[in-house]
Amino acid sequence: FNDGFTEDWTIVFGTAFNYQPTWGDNPYERSGVPTGMEGNSYVATYEFFATPKFYPPGRIQGSVPTGMVRSDDFTVSGDRLRLLVGGGNQPALTFVALVRASDQRILCWETGADSHALTPRLWNLSSLAGQTVFLVIADLSSATWGHIAVDSIEEYIRTGLDPQPPTTPMTAGPY
């Protein structure tokens, strides 16, 4: 990756994640329409604005590049996973997924809603405590809206009421 991506993510294949994460809301492309991102950057395979030093700013890759990244394995220690998801609504092609490491089965996955806006998702992980898993972010589509956007992935232990009701992710996915 580049300066902004951490070493615990690996490009599995393709070029969609070569210029990620996207710095800011890519203001020259977004024309003031906010995505709802948190922090300074987020993964958005449509975008091509990797750092504030990148010139010219505000470029896009569009929906043509495809690829997949995966996180390092980790053990589920919390009972919730919060994330923001946007991009195309193509469940089998543009998604973020939680995968069990032992059999490579997708346990939970989300896709976008054909919008650049990032919407919150909350997964209930209580039945997965102690399991070894990894995350995958996939952009396998070159069609219109064939891109994914993900931000603020956070595993935590719930204390009190959930800040939002858990969403029902697509489950029992493929291997």
N, C-alpha and C positions, 0 to 999 in steps of 0.2 A: 504494500500500500504506500501511502505517502506520509507526510509528517503527522497527520491527525489520527490515523488508525492505529490501534494498539496491536502489539505483537501476538495477542491471543486469538486473532482471527486469521484465517488462511483463505486465499483464493483457491477454490476447487477447480474452476475452469472459467474461460471466457474473459471478456474485456469490460463488462458492465460496471465493475467495481474498481477499475484502474484509477479513476480520478475521484475517489471517495475518501472521507466523507465530504459533503458539500458544505462550504463555509457560509454560515449565515443563511438568510432566506434567499440567497442569490438575487439581490434586489434589482439588478438590471434586467433579469429575466422575469421575475415575479411581478414587476411593476407595482410594488407596494401591496400586493395581495399576500398576506401572511400565511404561512403553512401551519403555524401553531407549534413550531419546533421549540425545544427547550435547550438552553445552553448556547454554544457557539456554532455547532455543526450537527449534521444528521446525515444518514445514508439516504440518498435519493438518486437512483440510477438514471433518471432523466437528466439530471444536472451535470454540469462540467465547470465547477468553480471550487477547486480543492482547497485553496488557501486565500487569505486576503492579499497575499503577495502575487497571486496568479494574474497575469494580464493577457488579454483583456478580460475583465470580469464579466460575469453574466452569461457565459456561453452555456449551451446545452448539448448533451449527447443525443437526446431524443429517445425514441423507443427501440431503435435498431440494435444496440449492443445487448448481448445476453451474457449471463454468467451466474456463478453461485459462490458464496462465501460460507464458511462454517467457523464456529467458535471452537476453542479448545473444549475438551470434556470437562464437566464440573458435576459435583454431587448436589442434588437438590437438598437445600437446608432450610428454605423458607416454605411458606404455604401459599404464597401469591407471587405472580410475575406480572408486572405492569409494563406496558409498552405503548408506544404511539405508532400507528400504521396508516399509510396513505398510498396513493398510486392506483394502478389499474385493478379492476375487479375481474381477475382471471385466476380463480383458486388453484388450478392445477399448474399454473405457469408463473405467476408473480405472487410470492408469499414469504412469510417468515414462519418458521416452524421450530418446535421443540422436539428433538429426536432422542429416543432411548439408544444409548451407545451399544448395549449388548446385542441388539437385533436390528438396529437401524430403522426401527419403526417410528413413524411420525405420531407423536402423542397429542399435540395441539398445533394448530396452524391458523393463520389469518391472512387475508388479502385486503387490498384497498377497496375503495368505493368509487373508482373513476374520478378521483379528486386529488389535487396536490395537498389538500388539507389533511393534517395528521389527526386522527381521532384516537382517543384512549381505549385500550383494551386491557382487561384484567383477567388473568387465568388463575383458577383455583388449582394449586399444585399439592394440596394436602394428601392426596393418594399416592404421590410420587416421592415422598420423603425418603432420602437415602439412596435413591436411584442415580446412576451416572447417566448424564444426558449431554447434549450439545445443541446449539442453535444453528439454524441454517437460514440464510436470506437468499432467495432465488429470484432471478429475473430471467425466465426462459422464453420470453415472447418478444417478437419484433413487430407485433401488430400495434395498432393505435391503442394507447393506454397500456402498452406492454412494458411497464416499469413498476418498481416497488420503492416505497419510502418507509424508513423505520427510524425511530428515535427513542431515547430514554428507556432502555431495557433495564428493569430493576427487579430483582428478586428480594422479597422481604417476608417477615413474619407479621401476620395481622395482629394488631392490638386494637380491640374495640371494633367498631363498625367499619366496614370497607368504605373507602372514599367514594366508591361507585360500586354498583352491583357487579359481581363477576360476569363477564361476557361468556357466551357459549361459543368457544372456538370450534372450528371444524375439527372433528376428532376421527379416530380410527382411520388414519390416513394410510397412504401406500408405504412401502418399504423403500 
